Amino acid sequence: MDDNCIFCKIINGEIPSYTVYEDDVVKAFLDISQGTPGHTLVIPKKHVPDLFAYDADLAAQVFSRIPKIARAVKASNPAIKGMNVVNNNGEVAYQSVFHSHFHLIPRYTSDDDFKMIFKDNSGNYNDEKYKEIQQSIIDQMKEDQLCNG
């Protein structure tokens, strides 16, 4: 636990939350901002700053619970038609609390005031550039395999 972390304080009961699910691995509670009604955060009880800090066991434990929680959120309101699952890692990626967390954001309509924009930059790439990026990632996967075997 991190004494300065707002999510650790929520886990410890020092700050109240609207908990919707809790077990020995995760806590899920309503995001105070309610981007859309039912917006829920899922956090590991172990303090990890971001996705990059997960090991395989923690990832399996946390990720395996997300579909169950997401199904419950969706079933809680028949007006929910879909859901965005968002995980921000690093300040540049809009992470504002540095305790890993997943946003479950219910979607009601395409006009429900939540937007994600994926710009098409494909015109800036050719086969050579795609292959360069591909190989760089493959090399890192091999390096990770050697280090973490």
DSSP file (Angstrom, degrees, kcal/mol; ACC not computed):
  #  RESIDUE AA STRUCTURE BP1 BP2  ACC     N-H-->O    O-->H-N    N-H-->O    O-->H-N    TCO  KAPPA ALPHA  PHI   PSI    X-CA   Y-CA   Z-CA
    1    1 A M              0   0    0      0, 0.0     2,-0.6     0, 0.0    45,-0.1   0.000 360.0 360.0 360.0 149.9    0.0    0.0    0.0
    2    2 A D    >   -     0   0    0      1,-0.1     3,-1.9     3,-0.1     6,-0.2  -0.958 360.0-150.2-113.3 117.7    1.0    3.6   -0.6
    3    3 A D  T 3  S+     0   0    0     -2,-0.6    -1,-0.1     1,-0.3     6,-0.0   0.709  97.8  48.8 -60.5 -21.5    0.1    6.0    2.2
    4    4 A N  T 3  S+     0   0    0     -3,-0.0     2,-0.5     4,-0.0    -1,-0.3   0.385  87.3 105.2 -98.9   2.9   -0.3    8.9   -0.3
    5    5 A C    <>  -     0   0    0     -3,-1.9     4,-2.0     1,-0.1     5,-0.2  -0.738  59.7-152.2 -92.9 124.6   -2.5    7.0   -2.8
    6    6 A I  H  > S+     0   0    0     -2,-0.5     4,-1.8     1,-0.2    -1,-0.1   0.865  98.5  50.8 -61.4 -37.0   -6.2    7.9   -2.9
    7    7 A F  H  > S+     0   0    0      2,-0.2     4,-2.6     1,-0.2    -1,-0.2   0.881 107.8  51.9 -71.6 -36.4   -7.1    4.4   -4.2
    8    8 A C  H  > S+     0   0    0      2,-0.2     4,-2.2     1,-0.2    -1,-0.2   0.891 109.4  51.4 -62.7 -37.9   -5.1    2.7   -1.4
    9    9 A K  H  <>S+     0   0    0     -4,-2.0     5,-2.3     2,-0.2     6,-1.2   0.868 109.3  49.8 -66.1 -36.5   -7.0    4.9    1.1
   10   10 A I  H ><5S+     0   0    0     -4,-1.8     3,-1.2     4,-0.2    -2,-0.2   0.931 110.1  50.4 -65.5 -45.5  -10.3    3.8   -0.5
   11   11 A I  H 3<5S+     0   0    0     -4,-2.6    -2,-0.2     1,-0.3    -1,-0.2   0.901 111.4  48.9 -57.9 -41.6   -9.2    0.2   -0.2
   12   12 A N  T 3<5S-     0   0    0     -4,-2.2    -1,-0.3    -5,-0.2    -2,-0.2   0.492 115.9-115.4 -78.7  -3.5   -8.3    0.7    3.5
   13   13 A G  T < 5S+     0   0    0     -3,-1.2    -3,-0.2    -4,-0.4    -2,-0.1   0.602  83.5 120.9  80.1  11.2  -11.7    2.4    4.1
   14   14 A E  S   <S+     0   0    0     -5,-2.3    -4,-0.2    -6,-0.2    -5,-0.1   0.773  78.6  37.8 -76.5 -26.2  -10.1    5.8    4.9
   15   15 A I  S    S-     0   0    0     -6,-1.2    -2,-0.3    -9,-0.1    -1,-0.2  -0.993  94.9-119.9-123.7 130.4  -12.1    7.4    2.1
   16   16 A P        +     0   0    0      0, 0.0     2,-0.3     0, 0.0    -6,-0.1  -0.309  34.0 178.9 -69.5 153.7  -15.6    6.3    1.4
   17   17 A S        -     0   0    0     -7,-0.1     2,-1.1    -6,-0.0    14,-0.1  -0.963  39.8-112.6-146.8 163.6  -16.6    4.8   -1.9
   18   18 A Y        -     0   0    0     12,-0.4    12,-2.1    -2,-0.3     2,-0.2  -0.709  45.5-162.9 -97.4  79.6  -19.7    3.4   -3.6
   19   19 A T  E     +A   29   0A   0     -2,-1.1    10,-0.3    10,-0.2     3,-0.1  -0.427  24.1 173.5 -71.3 133.1  -18.4   -0.2   -3.8
   20   20 A V  E    S+     0   0A   0      8,-3.0     2,-0.3     1,-0.4     9,-0.2   0.576  71.4   9.1-111.0 -18.3  -20.1   -2.5   -6.2
   21   21 A Y  E     +A   28   0A   0      7,-1.7     7,-3.2     2,-0.0    -1,-0.4  -0.956  62.2 169.9-160.5 142.3  -17.8   -5.5   -5.9
   22   22 A E  E     +A   27   0A   0     -2,-0.3     2,-0.2     5,-0.2     5,-0.2  -0.958   7.0 151.5-156.1 138.3  -14.9   -6.5   -3.6
   23   23 A D        -     0   0    0      3,-2.3    -2,-0.0    -2,-0.3    22,-0.0  -0.725  64.3 -72.4-142.8-162.6  -12.8   -9.6   -3.0
   24   24 A D  S    S+     0   0    0     -2,-0.2     3,-0.1     1,-0.2    21,-0.0   0.626 128.4  35.8 -75.4 -11.1   -9.3  -10.3   -1.9
   25   25 A V  S    S+     0   0    0      1,-0.2    20,-3.3    36,-0.1    21,-0.5   0.791 119.3  22.0-109.1 -41.5   -7.8   -9.2   -5.2
   26   26 A V  E     - B   0  44A   0     18,-0.3    -3,-2.3    19,-0.1     2,-0.4  -0.850  50.1-154.3-130.9 161.8   -9.9   -6.3   -6.5
   27   27 A K  E     -AB  22  43A   0     16,-2.2    16,-2.7    -2,-0.3     2,-0.4  -0.996  12.6-165.2-131.4 135.5  -12.2   -3.6   -5.5
   28   28 A A  E     +AB  21  42A   0     -7,-3.2    -8,-3.0    -2,-0.4    -7,-1.7  -0.986  18.9 158.9-122.5 131.1  -14.8   -2.1   -7.9
   29   29 A F  E     -AB  19  41A   0     12,-2.1    12,-3.4    -2,-0.4   -10,-0.2  -0.970  45.5 -82.4-148.9 159.3  -16.5    1.2   -7.1
   30   30 A L  E     - B   0  40A   0    -12,-2.1   -12,-0.4    -2,-0.3     2,-0.3  -0.418  44.7-118.6 -65.7 133.6  -18.4    4.0   -8.9
   31   31 A D    >   -     0   0    0      8,-2.7     3,-1.1     1,-0.1     7,-0.1  -0.591  19.0-134.2 -69.1 131.5  -16.1    6.6  -10.4
   32   32 A I  T 3  S+     0   0    0     -2,-0.3    -1,-0.1     1,-0.3    -2,-0.1   0.764 103.7  56.8 -62.6 -24.8  -17.0    9.9   -8.6
   33   33 A S  T 3  S-     0   0    0      6,-0.0    -1,-0.3     3,-0.0    -3,-0.0   0.759  87.8-154.9 -78.3 -24.3  -17.1   11.7  -12.0
   34   34 A Q    <   -     0   0    0     -3,-1.1    -2,-0.1     5,-0.2     6,-0.0   0.946   9.2-169.3  44.9  64.0  -19.7    9.4  -13.5
   35   35 A G  S    S-     0   0    0      1,-0.2    -1,-0.1     2,-0.0    70,-0.1   0.871  82.1  -1.6 -47.1 -42.5  -18.7   10.0  -17.1
   36   36 A T  S >  S-     0   0    0     71,-0.0     3,-2.2    72,-0.0    -1,-0.2  -0.944 108.9 -74.9-138.3 157.8  -21.9    8.1  -17.9
   37   37 A P  T 3  S+     0   0    0      0, 0.0     3,-0.1     0, 0.0    -2,-0.0  -0.319 122.3  24.4 -58.4 125.5  -24.3    6.6  -15.3
   38   38 A G  T 3  S+     0   0    0      1,-0.3     2,-0.1    -7,-0.1    66,-0.1   0.364  77.8 164.1 101.0  -2.6  -22.7    3.5  -13.9
   39   39 A H    <   -     0   0    0     -3,-2.2    -8,-2.7    -8,-0.1     2,-0.4  -0.302  19.9-172.1 -52.2 117.0  -19.1    4.5  -14.7
   40   40 A T  E     -BC  30 104A   0     64,-2.4    64,-3.3   -10,-0.3     2,-0.4  -0.903  19.9-145.6-122.6 143.0  -17.2    2.0  -12.5
   41   41 A L  E     -BC  29 103A   0    -12,-3.4   -12,-2.1    -2,-0.4     2,-0.5  -0.900   7.2-160.7-106.4 137.7  -13.5    1.7  -11.6
   42   42 A V  E     +BC  28 102A   0     60,-2.3    60,-2.2    -2,-0.4   -14,-0.2  -0.982  18.6 175.8-116.1 122.4  -11.8   -1.7  -11.1
   43   43 A I  E     -B   27   0A   0    -16,-2.7   -16,-2.2    -2,-0.5     2,-0.2  -0.953  31.6-118.6-128.2 144.6   -8.6   -1.6   -9.1
   44   44 A P  E     -B   26   0A   0      0, 0.0   -18,-0.3     0, 0.0     4,-0.2  -0.566  20.3-135.1 -73.2 146.1   -6.2   -4.2   -7.8
   45   45 A K  S    S+     0   0    0    -20,-3.3     2,-0.4    -2,-0.2   -19,-0.1   0.773  89.6  82.1 -73.0 -24.4   -5.9   -4.2   -4.0
   46   46 A K  S    S-     0   0    0    -21,-0.5     2,-0.8     1,-0.1   -21,-0.0  -0.673  95.2-115.5 -77.3 131.3   -2.1   -4.5   -4.5
   47   47 A H        +     0   0    0     -2,-0.4    -2,-0.1    52,-0.1    -1,-0.1  -0.588  49.4 157.6 -73.4 111.8   -0.6   -1.1   -5.2
   48   48 A V        -     0   0    0     -2,-0.8    52,-3.5    -4,-0.2     6,-0.1  -0.997  37.5-141.4-129.8 134.9    0.8   -1.1   -8.7
   49   49 A P  S    S-     0   0    0      0, 0.0     2,-0.3     0, 0.0    41,-0.2   0.829  71.4 -21.5 -69.3 -32.0    1.2    2.2  -10.5
   50   50 A D  S >  S-     0   0    0     50,-0.1     3,-1.7    49,-0.1     4,-0.3  -0.945  77.3 -76.3-164.5 178.4    0.2    1.1  -14.0
   51   51 A L  G >  S+     0   0    0     -2,-0.3     3,-1.5     1,-0.3    38,-0.1   0.798 119.1  66.3 -59.1 -31.6   -0.2   -1.9  -16.4
   52   52 A F  G 3  S+     0   0    0      1,-0.3    -1,-0.3    -4,-0.0    37,-0.0   0.695  96.2  57.2 -66.2 -18.1    3.6   -2.0  -16.9
   53   53 A A  G <  S+     0   0    0     -3,-1.7    -1,-0.3     2,-0.0    -2,-0.2   0.480  82.8 109.1 -92.7  -3.7    4.1   -3.1  -13.3
   54   54 A Y    <   -     0   0    0     -3,-1.5     2,-0.2    -4,-0.3    -3,-0.0  -0.440  55.2-151.2 -71.8 143.9    1.8   -6.2  -13.5
   55   55 A D     >  -     0   0    0     -2,-0.1     4,-2.5     1,-0.0     5,-0.2  -0.644  37.2 -97.1 -99.6 173.0    3.3   -9.6  -13.3
   56   56 A A  H  > S+     0   0    0     -2,-0.2     4,-2.4     1,-0.2     5,-0.2   0.867 121.7  51.7 -60.9 -38.4    1.4  -12.5  -15.1
   57   57 A D  H  > S+     0   0    0      2,-0.2     4,-2.3     1,-0.2    -1,-0.2   0.938 111.8  44.5 -66.2 -46.7   -0.3  -13.7  -11.9
   58   58 A L  H  > S+     0   0    0      1,-0.2     4,-2.9     2,-0.2     5,-0.3   0.917 113.3  52.1 -64.0 -41.6   -1.7  -10.3  -10.9
   59   59 A A  H  X S+     0   0    0     -4,-2.5     4,-2.8     1,-0.2     5,-0.4   0.937 110.5  47.7 -59.0 -46.6   -2.8   -9.7  -14.5
   60   60 A A  H  X S+     0   0    0     -4,-2.4     4,-1.7    -5,-0.2    -1,-0.2   0.910 114.2  47.0 -61.5 -42.4   -4.6  -13.0  -14.6
   61   61 A Q  H  X S+     0   0    0     -4,-2.3     4,-0.5    -5,-0.2    -2,-0.2   0.932 119.1  38.3 -67.2 -46.0   -6.3  -12.4  -11.3
   62   62 A V  H >X S+     0   0    0     -4,-2.9     3,-1.3     1,-0.2     4,-0.8   0.959 117.7  47.3 -71.1 -51.0   -7.4   -8.8  -12.1
   63   63 A F  H >< S+     0   0    0     -4,-2.8     3,-0.6    -5,-0.3    -1,-0.2   0.830 104.0  62.0 -63.3 -32.3   -8.3   -9.3  -15.7
   64   64 A S  H 3< S+     0   0    0     -4,-1.7     4,-0.4    -5,-0.4    -1,-0.3   0.736 104.4  49.7 -67.0 -20.0  -10.3  -12.4  -15.0
   65   65 A R  H <X S+     0   0    0     -3,-1.3     4,-2.0    -4,-0.5    -1,-0.2   0.690  91.0  78.8 -89.9 -20.4  -12.7  -10.4  -12.8
   66   66 A I  H <X S+     0   0    0     -4,-0.8     4,-3.0    -3,-0.6     5,-0.2   0.899  89.7  51.8 -61.0 -45.4  -13.4   -7.6  -15.2
   67   67 A P  H  > S+     0   0    0      0, 0.0     4,-2.7     0, 0.0    -1,-0.2   0.910 109.9  50.2 -60.1 -39.8  -16.0   -9.4  -17.4
   68   68 A K  H  > S+     0   0    0     -4,-0.4     4,-1.8     2,-0.2    -2,-0.2   0.925 114.6  43.5 -62.5 -44.6  -18.0  -10.4  -14.4
   69   69 A I  H  X S+     0   0    0     -4,-2.0     4,-2.4     2,-0.2    -1,-0.2   0.918 113.6  51.5 -67.5 -43.2  -18.1   -6.9  -13.1
   70   70 A A  H  X S+     0   0    0     -4,-3.0     4,-2.7     1,-0.2    -2,-0.2   0.901 108.5  51.6 -60.7 -41.9  -18.8   -5.4  -16.6
   71   71 A R  H  X S+     0   0    0     -4,-2.7     4,-2.7    -5,-0.2    -1,-0.2   0.898 110.0  49.7 -62.0 -39.8  -21.7   -7.9  -17.0
   72   72 A A  H  X S+     0   0    0     -4,-1.8     4,-1.1     2,-0.2    -2,-0.2   0.916 110.8  48.7 -66.4 -42.4  -23.2   -6.7  -13.7
   73   73 A V  H >< S+     0   0    0     -4,-2.4     3,-0.6     2,-0.2     4,-0.4   0.950 114.0  46.7 -60.6 -48.0  -22.9   -3.1  -14.6
   74   74 A K  H >< S+     0   0    0     -4,-2.7     3,-1.2     1,-0.2     6,-0.3   0.910 112.3  49.6 -61.0 -42.9  -24.5   -3.7  -18.0
   75   75 A A  H 3< S+     0   0    0     -4,-2.7    -1,-0.2     1,-0.2    -2,-0.2   0.686  95.6  74.6 -70.6 -16.9  -27.3   -5.8  -16.5
   76   76 A S  T << S+     0   0    0     -4,-1.1    -1,-0.2    -3,-0.6    -2,-0.2   0.682 106.6  28.2 -71.3 -16.4  -28.0   -3.0  -13.9
   77   77 A N    X   -     0   0    0     -3,-1.2     3,-2.2    -4,-0.4    -1,-0.2  -0.903  65.0-152.6-148.7 114.6  -29.7   -0.8  -16.5
   78   78 A P  T 3  S+     0   0    0      0, 0.0    -1,-0.1     0, 0.0    -2,-0.1   0.660  94.8  68.8 -63.0 -14.0  -31.5   -2.0  -19.6
   79   79 A A  T 3  S+     0   0    0     -3,-0.0     2,-0.5     2,-0.0    -5,-0.1   0.637  73.8 103.5 -78.8 -13.0  -30.7    1.3  -21.3
   80   80 A I    <   +     0   0    0     -3,-2.2    28,-0.2    -6,-0.3     3,-0.1  -0.591  42.9 173.6 -73.3 122.0  -27.0    0.3  -21.4
   81   81 A K        -     0   0    0     26,-2.9     2,-0.3    -2,-0.5    27,-0.2   0.591  61.0 -15.7-104.7 -16.1  -26.2   -0.8  -25.0
   82   82 A G  E     -D  107   0A   0     25,-1.5    25,-2.9    27,-0.0     2,-0.3  -0.929  60.3-129.0-168.3-173.2  -22.4   -1.2  -24.8
   83   83 A M  E     -D  106   0A   0     -2,-0.3     2,-0.5    23,-0.3    21,-0.0  -0.964   4.9-143.4-158.3 136.7  -19.4   -0.4  -22.7
   84   84 A N  E     -D  105   0A   0     21,-2.5    21,-3.2    -2,-0.3     2,-0.6  -0.878  13.7-158.3 -95.8 134.2  -15.9    1.1  -23.1
   85   85 A V  E     -D  104   0A   0     -2,-0.5     2,-0.4    19,-0.2    19,-0.2  -0.972  20.2-176.6-111.0 116.5  -13.2   -0.5  -21.0
   86   86 A V  E     -D  103   0A   0     17,-2.2    17,-3.2    -2,-0.6     2,-0.4  -0.936  17.9-179.6-124.0 136.1  -10.4    2.0  -20.7
   87   87 A N        -     0   0    0     -2,-0.4     2,-0.4    15,-0.2    15,-0.1  -0.954  11.9-161.4-134.9 114.7   -7.0    1.7  -19.0
   88   88 A N        -     0   0    0     13,-0.4     2,-0.5    -2,-0.4    13,-0.3  -0.801   3.6-168.0 -99.4 136.5   -4.6    4.7  -19.0
   89   89 A N        +     0   0    0     -2,-0.4   -39,-0.1     1,-0.1     3,-0.1  -0.917  55.4   2.7-131.1 106.1   -0.9    4.3  -18.4
   90   90 A G  S > >S-     0   0    0     -2,-0.5     5,-2.1   -41,-0.2     3,-1.2   0.031  86.0 -85.4  99.0 151.2    1.2    7.3  -17.7
   91   91 A E  G > 5S+     0   0    0      1,-0.3     3,-1.9     3,-0.2    -1,-0.1   0.871 126.6  57.6 -58.3 -40.2    0.4   11.0  -17.5
   92   92 A V  G 3 5S+     0   0    0      1,-0.3    -1,-0.3     2,-0.1    -2,-0.1   0.740 104.3  54.0 -64.5 -21.5    0.7   11.4  -21.3
   93   93 A A  G < 5S-     0   0    0     -3,-1.2    -1,-0.3     2,-0.1    -2,-0.2   0.094 127.8 -99.1 -98.7  20.9   -2.0    8.7  -21.6
   94   94 A Y  T < 5 +     0   0    0     -3,-1.9     2,-0.5     1,-0.3    -3,-0.2   0.630  68.7 155.5  73.3  17.6   -4.4   10.7  -19.3
   95   95 A Q      < +     0   0    0     -5,-2.1    -1,-0.3     1,-0.2     3,-0.1  -0.652   9.5 168.2 -73.8 126.2   -3.6    8.6  -16.1
   96   96 A S        +     0   0    0     -2,-0.5     2,-0.5     1,-0.3    -1,-0.2   0.648  64.3  50.9-113.6 -23.5   -4.3   10.9  -13.2
   97   97 A V  S    S-     0   0    0      2,-0.1     2,-1.3   -48,-0.0    -1,-0.3  -0.981  76.3-145.6-115.7 122.6   -4.2    8.4  -10.3
   98   98 A F  S    S+     0   0    0     -2,-0.5     2,-0.4    -3,-0.1   -48,-0.1  -0.284  72.4  94.5 -93.6  52.8   -1.1    6.4  -10.3
   99   99 A H  S    S-     0   0    0     -2,-1.3    -2,-0.1   -52,-0.1   -49,-0.1  -0.969  92.0-102.3-131.7 118.5   -2.6    3.2   -8.9
  100  100 A S        +     0   0    0    -52,-3.5     2,-0.3    -2,-0.4   -50,-0.1  -0.055  54.2 164.5 -48.0 137.8   -3.6    1.0  -11.8
  101  101 A H        -     0   0    0    -13,-0.3     2,-0.5   -58,-0.2   -13,-0.4  -0.993  30.7-140.3-156.8 153.4   -7.3    1.1  -12.6
  102  102 A F  E     -C   42   0A   0    -60,-2.2   -60,-2.3    -2,-0.3     2,-0.5  -0.966  16.5-142.5-118.9 129.3   -9.7    0.1  -15.3
  103  103 A H  E     -CD  41  86A   0    -17,-3.2   -17,-2.2    -2,-0.5     2,-0.7  -0.799   6.6-162.7 -90.7 127.0  -12.7    2.3  -16.2
  104  104 A L  E     -CD  40  85A   0    -64,-3.3   -64,-2.4    -2,-0.5   -19,-0.2  -0.946  15.8-173.9-105.5 107.8  -15.9    0.5  -17.2
  105  105 A I  E     - D   0  84A   0    -21,-3.2   -21,-2.5    -2,-0.7   -66,-0.1  -0.876  15.6-141.2-113.1 103.2  -17.9    3.2  -18.9
  106  106 A P  E     - D   0  83A   0      0, 0.0     2,-0.5     0, 0.0   -23,-0.3  -0.300  12.3-147.1 -61.7 144.2  -21.5    2.2  -19.9
  107  107 A R  E     + D   0  82A   0    -25,-2.9   -26,-2.9     1,-0.1   -25,-1.5  -0.968  24.0 169.9-118.6 127.8  -22.7    3.5  -23.2
  108  108 A Y        -     0   0    0     -2,-0.5     2,-0.3     1,-0.4    -1,-0.1   0.816  69.2 -12.9-102.2 -45.1  -26.3    4.4  -23.7
  109  109 A T  S >  S-     0   0    0    -29,-0.0     3,-1.2   -28,-0.0    -1,-0.4  -0.914  70.3-100.3-147.8 171.7  -26.3    6.0  -27.1
  110  110 A S  T 3  S+     0   0    0     -2,-0.3     3,-0.1     1,-0.3     4,-0.1   0.585 123.5  53.4 -72.9  -7.7  -23.7    7.4  -29.6
  111  111 A D  T 3   +     0   0    0      1,-0.1    -1,-0.3     2,-0.1     4,-0.1  -0.011  69.7 117.7-112.6  27.9  -24.6   10.8  -28.2
  112  112 A D  S <  S-     0   0    0     -3,-1.2    -1,-0.1     2,-0.2     3,-0.1   0.116  89.8-102.7 -89.1  24.6  -24.1   10.1  -24.4
  113  113 A D  S    S+     0   0    0      1,-0.2     2,-0.4    -3,-0.1    -1,-0.1   0.704  88.1 112.5  69.6  23.2  -21.3   12.7  -24.0
  114  114 A F        +     0   0    0     -4,-0.1     2,-0.4     2,-0.0    -2,-0.2  -0.997  42.5 179.6-124.4 129.5  -18.4   10.2  -24.0
  115  115 A K        -     0   0    0     -2,-0.4     2,-0.4    -3,-0.1    -4,-0.0  -0.976  19.1-178.8-133.2 142.3  -16.0   10.3  -26.9
  116  116 A M        -     0   0    0     -2,-0.4     2,-0.5     2,-0.0    -2,-0.0  -0.993  16.7-157.5-131.5 134.0  -12.8    8.5  -28.0
  117  117 A I        -     0   0    0     -2,-0.4     2,-0.7     2,-0.0    -2,-0.0  -0.957   9.8-171.5-119.1 123.3  -11.1    9.5  -31.2
  118  118 A F        -     0   0    0     -2,-0.5     2,-0.1     2,-0.0    -2,-0.0  -0.909  19.9-149.5-111.2 101.3   -8.8    7.2  -33.2
  119  119 A K        -     0   0    0     -2,-0.7     2,-0.9     1,-0.1    -2,-0.0  -0.451  14.8-123.0 -72.1 140.7   -7.3    9.2  -35.9
  120  120 A D        +     0   0    0     -2,-0.1     3,-0.3     1,-0.1    -1,-0.1  -0.766  39.8 163.0 -86.8 105.9   -6.4    7.4  -39.1
  121  121 A N    >   +     0   0    0     -2,-0.9     3,-2.5     1,-0.2     4,-0.2   0.177  36.8 116.2-104.2  14.5   -2.7    7.9  -39.7
  122  122 A S  G >   +     0   0    0      1,-0.3     3,-1.7     2,-0.2    -1,-0.2   0.770  65.3  68.1 -59.6 -25.6   -2.2    5.1  -42.2
  123  123 A G  G 3  S+     0   0    0      1,-0.3    -1,-0.3    -3,-0.3    -2,-0.1   0.685  94.4  58.8 -66.6 -16.1   -1.3    7.6  -44.9
  124  124 A N  G <  S+     0   0    0     -3,-2.5     2,-0.3     2,-0.0    -1,-0.3   0.403 100.5  70.0 -90.5   2.2    1.9    8.3  -42.9
  125  125 A Y    <   -     0   0    0     -3,-1.7     2,-0.3    -4,-0.2     3,-0.0  -0.901  54.2-175.5-125.2 148.4    3.1    4.7  -43.1
  126  126 A N     >  -     0   0    0     -2,-0.3     4,-2.4     1,-0.0     5,-0.2  -0.762  49.5 -87.2-126.9 178.7    4.3    2.3  -45.8
  127  127 A D  H  > S+     0   0    0     -2,-0.3     4,-2.4     1,-0.2     5,-0.2   0.881 126.2  53.2 -55.9 -41.9    5.2   -1.4  -45.7
  128  128 A E  H  > S+     0   0    0      1,-0.2     4,-1.9     2,-0.2    -1,-0.2   0.911 110.1  46.5 -62.2 -43.6    8.8   -0.6  -44.6
  129  129 A K  H  > S+     0   0    0      2,-0.2     4,-2.2     1,-0.2     5,-0.2   0.901 111.8  50.8 -67.7 -41.9    7.7    1.5  -41.6
  130  130 A Y  H  X S+     0   0    0     -4,-2.4     4,-2.8     1,-0.2    -2,-0.2   0.930 111.7  48.2 -59.9 -44.2    5.1   -1.0  -40.5
  131  131 A K  H  X S+     0   0    0     -4,-2.4     4,-2.7    -5,-0.2    -2,-0.2   0.852 108.7  53.9 -66.3 -34.8    7.7   -3.8  -40.6
  132  132 A E  H  X S+     0   0    0     -4,-1.9     4,-2.0     2,-0.2    -1,-0.2   0.932 112.8  42.7 -63.9 -46.3   10.2   -1.6  -38.7
  133  133 A I  H  X S+     0   0    0     -4,-2.2     4,-2.1     2,-0.2    -2,-0.2   0.924 114.0  52.6 -64.9 -44.5    7.7   -1.1  -35.9
  134  134 A Q  H  X S+     0   0    0     -4,-2.8     4,-2.5     1,-0.2    -2,-0.2   0.931 110.5  46.9 -56.2 -48.8    6.7   -4.8  -36.0
  135  135 A Q  H  X S+     0   0    0     -4,-2.7     4,-2.7     1,-0.2    -1,-0.2   0.874 108.2  55.3 -65.9 -37.3   10.2   -6.0  -35.7
  136  136 A S  H  X S+     0   0    0     -4,-2.0     4,-1.7     2,-0.2    -1,-0.2   0.912 111.2  44.6 -61.2 -42.5   11.0   -3.6  -32.8
  137  137 A I  H  X S+     0   0    0     -4,-2.1     4,-2.1     2,-0.2    -2,-0.2   0.917 112.5  51.5 -68.3 -43.4    8.0   -5.0  -30.8
  138  138 A I  H  X S+     0   0    0     -4,-2.5     4,-2.2     1,-0.2    -2,-0.2   0.914 108.4  52.3 -58.7 -43.6    9.0   -8.6  -31.7
  139  139 A D  H  X S+     0   0    0     -4,-2.7     4,-2.2     1,-0.2    -1,-0.2   0.896 109.6  48.9 -60.7 -40.3   12.5   -8.0  -30.5
  140  140 A Q  H  X S+     0   0    0     -4,-1.7     4,-2.6     2,-0.2    -1,-0.2   0.853 107.9  54.1 -69.2 -33.9   11.2   -6.7  -27.2
  141  141 A M  H  X S+     0   0    0     -4,-2.1     4,-2.1     2,-0.2    -2,-0.2   0.911 110.2  47.2 -64.3 -41.2    8.9   -9.7  -26.8
  142  142 A K  H  X S+     0   0    0     -4,-2.2     4,-2.1     2,-0.2    -2,-0.2   0.908 112.1  50.2 -64.6 -42.5   12.0  -11.9  -27.2
  143  143 A E  H  X S+     0   0    0     -4,-2.2     4,-2.3     1,-0.2    -2,-0.2   0.906 110.5  49.4 -62.0 -43.6   14.0   -9.8  -24.7
  144  144 A D  H  X S+     0   0    0     -4,-2.6     4,-2.9     1,-0.2     5,-0.3   0.892 109.3  52.7 -62.9 -40.1   11.1  -10.1  -22.2
  145  145 A Q  H  X S+     0   0    0     -4,-2.1     4,-1.6     1,-0.2    -1,-0.2   0.892 110.5  47.7 -63.0 -40.6   11.0  -13.8  -22.7
  146  146 A L  H  < S+     0   0    0     -4,-2.1    -2,-0.2     2,-0.2    -1,-0.2   0.902 117.6  41.4 -66.5 -41.6   14.7  -14.1  -22.0
  147  147 A C  H  < S+     0   0    0     -4,-2.3    -2,-0.2     1,-0.2    -1,-0.2   0.861 130.6  25.4 -74.8 -36.4   14.5  -11.9  -18.9
  148  148 A N  H  <        0   0    0     -4,-2.9    -3,-0.2    -5,-0.2    -2,-0.2   0.409 360.0 360.0-112.6  -0.2   11.3  -13.4  -17.5
  149  149 A G     <        0   0    0     -4,-1.6    -4,-0.1    -5,-0.3    -3,-0.1   0.380 360.0 360.0  20.0 360.0   11.5  -16.8  -19.1
